[in-house]
């Protein structure tokens, strides 16, 4: 659609623009957004676009455009475009891959999340200057007292919860600081889990007084099979009768113990052990 104000004979008429030179937002070298509007290309008409680059797990934060619909086209990688239908308040998740699009009607709350590294999206708007209402601005620009009073929230807890935003407009989240913190915490949790498993394993072996060295000796093996009175060579002279005889499900023989001896804990997983 030609623009009525445009003088197409003027030397200032533009037919070319390099979107790479018009940055809208930068999170890091893998996550950034370029833009193209009528101020960059004056023959553009009633349309504009965003050139979006994301790594896995990065999100174009929840927002809406009160003056424009948005068509999201996937060039490479993959992403999930999510939106909330204001007529039934249902969340709709639309996965897209190269060559596929997702359409977001004007004024609908939405966000995009990359499903893999190197995701490249183009967002096309039916307005030369789409307006943005961003979730981070709603959270950080609305006074804490208003949010706490309106939604019956603890103002101190709310302030602490929103502290990582540092009062900033996020655009692409999570922040690098947040990602680094999660990675570091994951490493600590993994190390802690490994140490706990090592401790529990050693503690278990200590509590049960069992080791490979102990189990390799036949008298000791008989002892830990639950029969402290049996050895390879002989059986001590203890009266045995039906009351004293018992059978263990993990062993193929019966064993005996005197009536005055405490019965062995059959839940010991080393019962029935055979090297």
Buried (B, 14 or more C-beta within 10 A) or exposed (E): EEBEEBEEEEEEEEEEBEBEEBEBBEBEEBBBBBBBBBEBBBBBEEBBBBBBBBBBBBBBBBBBBEBBBBBBBBEEBBBBBBBBEEEEEEEBEBBBEEEBBBEBBBEBBBBBBBBBEEBBBBBBBBBBEBEBEBBBBEBBEEEBEEBBEEEEBEBEEBBEEBEEBEEEBBBBBBBEEEBEEEEEEEEEEEEEEEEEEEEEEEEEEEEBEBEEEBBEEEEBBBBBBBBBBBBEEEEEEEEBEEEBEBEBEEBEEEBBBEEEEEEBEEEBEEBBBEE
